[in-house]
Amino acid sequence: MTLAATNRRSTNKKRRPDGGRKVVRNVARATRFIPASDRFTVPTRWVKFVFAIFLLPVCAILSETFFTVFAHAAVTQRLWAGEEFWFFSLGAVLWLIAFLGLARPIVLYVFGHELTHALWVLLMGGRVSRFRVSRDGGHVVTNRNNFWIALAPYFFPLYSILAIAIYGVLSLFLNMQPYGRLLYAIIGATWAFHFTFTCWMIPKNQTDLSDQGTFFSLVVIYLMNLLLLSVMLILASPQITFAAFGADLLTNLSNFSQWIVDLFQGYARNR
């Protein structure tokens, strides 16, 4: 790198001299970010904390909408009777059994973790100059770092996205319809892989989170995963549309806004 600062994300706990470059460490066990010396970058952890507080109502409204729509689809629209639901659930259950009962594929997780960082670096217009993965950890050396890059592995299910992308590409050349059930099972297994490893890693003092502000990071991770689940629910259920989900979301937002107004009016009357 010719830049004065370089980001290095690594699973290794030991620091290595890196010629004055910026080192960002990422790992299955712990991830560490060391901010670059950029005169336009200032510590914003307190701003993120306040912003996360304002995101809490968004999380609550989206949660209410998701679980209401899911319950309605499961009870009145018999979502649970569809083959999409059963094959997705089958894949998720099989992975959960493997996760709890077999040796955990740490290398596979570390590879996906670091590759997700690398992909989001590229999405943010950055450059990756080194990519390393081993059972003991891995790292990505890059010239860019922000909270999207830092938190991406915790809300972006890379292997599920890859499965969908491969299925889509093959559909351009082959009749993939007979393999639709297999796709749902693979998505269920890979999403469960993402979910279980995310839940397993978060309590392990991940500096990916602490460097961005733990509270802010957890709120963003929850919100982004819930958004993903909402999209998956809409795609998996023919009876649920984006328009209908959006209408329910706006209704819940209106109800929340009215509750806030009533709360302030009640407070003003009691003064």
C-alpha positions in Angstrom: 0.0 0.0 0.0 1.2 3.4 -0.7 -1.3 5.1 1.6 -0.2 6.4 5.0 -2.7 4.2 6.7 -4.0 0.7 5.9 -6.8 -1.3 7.6 -5.9 -4.8 8.6 -8.6 -7.2 9.9 -7.2 -10.3 11.6 -8.2 -13.2 13.7 -4.8 -13.3 15.3 -4.5 -11.8 18.7 -0.9 -10.9 18.5 0.1 -7.6 16.9 2.8 -7.5 14.3 4.8 -4.4 13.3 3.3 -3.2 10.0 5.4 -0.3 8.9 3.1 2.4 10.3 0.1 1.1 8.5 -3.4 1.0 10.0 -4.2 -2.4 11.4 -7.8 -3.6 11.7 -8.1 -7.0 13.3 -11.0 -9.3 12.6 -11.6 -12.7 13.9 -13.6 -15.6 14.8 -12.6 -15.0 18.4 -12.0 -11.3 18.5 -11.9 -8.5 16.0 -10.1 -5.2 16.6 -10.2 -1.9 14.8 -7.5 0.7 15.2 -8.9 4.0 13.6 -6.9 5.7 10.9 -5.2 9.0 11.4 -7.6 10.9 9.1 -8.1 14.6 9.9 -11.7 14.3 8.7 -12.4 11.4 11.0 -13.3 12.2 14.6 -14.5 9.9 17.4 -18.2 9.6 17.1 -19.1 6.8 19.5 -21.3 9.1 21.6 -23.1 10.2 18.4 -23.7 6.6 17.5 -25.0 5.9 21.0 -27.6 8.6 20.7 -28.5 7.5 17.2 -29.0 4.0 18.4 -31.4 5.2 21.0 -33.5 6.8 18.2 -33.3 3.5 16.3 -34.9 1.6 19.2 -38.5 2.7 18.2 -37.7 1.6 14.6 -36.7 -1.8 15.9 -39.8 -2.0 18.0 -42.1 -1.0 15.1 -40.4 -3.4 12.6 -40.5 -6.2 15.2 -44.2 -5.7 15.8 -44.9 -5.7 12.1 -42.8 -8.8 11.4 -44.3 -10.9 14.1 -47.8 -9.8 13.4 -47.5 -10.5 9.7 -45.8 -13.8 10.4 -48.5 -14.9 12.9 -51.2 -13.9 10.5 -49.6 -15.8 7.6 -49.0 -18.9 9.8 -52.6 -19.0 11.2 -54.9 -17.7 8.5 -52.8 -18.2 5.3 -51.3 -21.6 6.4 -47.7 -20.5 5.8 -46.6 -23.5 7.9 -48.2 -25.8 5.4 -46.1 -24.7 2.4 -43.2 -26.7 1.2 -41.0 -23.5 1.3 -41.5 -23.3 5.1 -40.9 -27.0 5.7 -37.7 -27.3 3.6 -36.3 -24.1 5.1 -37.1 -25.4 8.6 -35.6 -28.7 7.7 -32.3 -27.1 6.6 -32.2 -24.9 9.7 -32.9 -27.9 12.1 -30.2 -30.0 10.4 -27.7 -27.3 10.8 -28.7 -26.7 14.4 -28.1 -30.4 15.2 -24.7 -30.2 13.5 -23.8 -27.0 15.3 -24.6 -28.5 18.7 -23.5 -32.0 18.2 -20.5 -32.0 15.8 -17.2 -30.1 15.5 -17.9 -26.6 14.5 -16.4 -25.6 11.1 -14.4 -22.6 12.3 -12.4 -22.2 9.2 -15.6 -22.0 7.1 -16.9 -19.4 9.4 -13.7 -17.4 9.5 -13.5 -17.5 5.7 -17.0 -16.2 5.3 -16.4 -13.6 8.0 -13.3 -12.2 6.3 -14.8 -12.5 2.8 -17.8 -10.5 3.9 -15.5 -7.7 5.2 -13.7 -7.8 1.9 -16.9 -7.6 -0.1 -18.2 -4.7 1.9 -14.9 -2.9 1.5 -15.3 -3.2 -2.3 -18.9 -2.0 -2.0 -17.7 1.0 -0.1 -15.2 1.8 -2.8 -12.2 0.5 -0.9 -9.4 -1.8 -2.0 -8.3 -5.2 -0.5 -4.6 -5.8 -0.7 -4.3 -8.9 1.4 -6.7 -11.7 2.4 -5.7 -14.5 4.8 -7.7 -17.3 6.5 -6.6 -20.2 8.7 -8.0 -22.2 11.6 -6.2 -19.8 14.0 -7.8 -16.8 12.4 -7.5 -14.5 9.4 -7.2 -11.0 8.3 -8.0 -8.6 5.5 -5.7 -5.7 4.7 -7.6 -2.7 3.2 -7.5 1.0 2.9 -11.1 1.7 4.1 -13.1 1.1 7.3 -16.5 2.1 8.6 -19.2 0.6 10.7 -20.9 -1.1 7.8 -17.7 -2.9 7.0 -17.1 -3.8 10.6 -20.6 -5.1 11.3 -21.4 -6.7 7.9 -20.5 -10.3 8.9 -23.1 -10.1 11.7 -26.0 -9.2 9.5 -25.1 -10.3 6.0 -25.6 -14.1 5.5 -22.9 -14.6 2.9 -23.5 -18.3 2.2 -27.3 -17.8 1.8 -26.7 -15.0 -0.7 -24.2 -17.1 -2.6 -26.7 -20.0 -2.7 -29.4 -17.7 -4.1 -26.9 -16.2 -6.6 -25.7 -19.5 -7.9 -29.3 -20.8 -8.2 -30.2 -17.6 -10.1 -27.2 -17.9 -12.5 -27.9 -21.6 -13.2 -31.6 -20.8 -13.9 -30.4 -18.7 -16.9 -29.1 -21.9 -18.5 -30.9 -24.8 -16.9 -34.4 -25.7 -15.6 -33.8 -25.3 -11.9 -37.4 -25.5 -10.8 -37.2 -29.1 -9.7 -34.4 -28.0 -7.3 -36.5 -25.3 -5.6 -37.0 -27.4 -2.5 -33.3 -28.0 -2.3 -32.7 -24.3 -2.5 -35.0 -23.6 0.4 -33.2 -26.3 2.5 -29.8 -24.8 1.7 -31.0 -21.3 2.5 -32.4 -22.6 5.8 -29.1 -24.3 6.7 -26.9 -21.4 5.6 -29.1 -18.8 7.4 -29.0 -20.9 10.5 -25.2 -21.1 10.1 -25.1 -17.3 10.0 -27.5 -17.0 13.0 -25.9 -19.5 15.3 -22.3 -18.3 14.7 -23.4 -14.7 15.1 -25.1 -15.5 18.4 -22.1 -17.5 19.5 -19.5 -14.9 18.6 -21.2 -11.7 19.9 -20.6 -12.5 23.6 -16.9 -13.3 23.0 -15.7 -9.7 23.5 -15.8 -8.9 19.8 -13.9 -5.7 19.1 -15.8 -5.3 15.9 -18.6 -4.3 18.2 -16.8 -2.5 20.9 -14.8 -0.3 18.5 -18.1 1.0 17.0 -19.9 1.2 20.3 -21.4 -2.1 21.6 -24.9 -0.7 22.1 -24.9 0.9 18.6 -23.5 -2.3 17.1 -26.1 -4.5 18.7 -29.0 -2.3 17.6 -27.7 -2.2 14.0 -27.2 -5.9 13.9 -30.7 -6.6 15.3 -32.3 -4.2 12.9 -30.5 -5.4 9.8 -31.1 -9.1 10.6 -34.8 -8.3 11.2 -35.0 -6.5 7.8 -33.5 -9.5 6.1 -36.0 -11.9 7.8 -38.8 -9.6 6.7 -37.7 -9.8 3.1 -37.3 -13.6 3.4 -40.8 -13.9 4.8 -42.3 -11.8 2.0 -40.5 -13.8 -0.7 -41.4 -17.2 0.9 -45.1 -16.5 1.2 -47.2 -15.8 -1.9 -49.9 -14.2 0.2 -47.6 -11.6 1.6 -46.5 -8.7 -0.6 -44.1 -5.8 -0.1 -47.0 -3.4 -0.4 -49.0 -5.2 2.3 -46.1 -5.4 4.6 -45.3 -1.8 4.0 -49.0 -0.9 4.8 -48.8 -2.7 8.1 -45.5 -1.0 8.9 -47.0 2.4 8.2 -50.0 1.5 10.4 -47.8 0.5 13.3 -45.7 3.7 12.8 -48.9 5.8 12.9 -50.0 4.0 16.1 -46.6 4.6 17.7 -46.7 8.3 16.7 -50.1 8.7 18.2 -49.0 7.0 21.4 -46.1 9.5 21.6 -48.4 12.4 21.0 -50.9 11.1 23.7 -48.0 10.6 26.1 -46.8 14.2 25.7 -50.3 15.6 25.9 -50.9 13.7 29.1 -47.7 14.9 30.6 -48.5 18.5 29.6 -52.0 18.3 31.2 -50.5 16.9 34.5 -48.0 19.8 34.8 
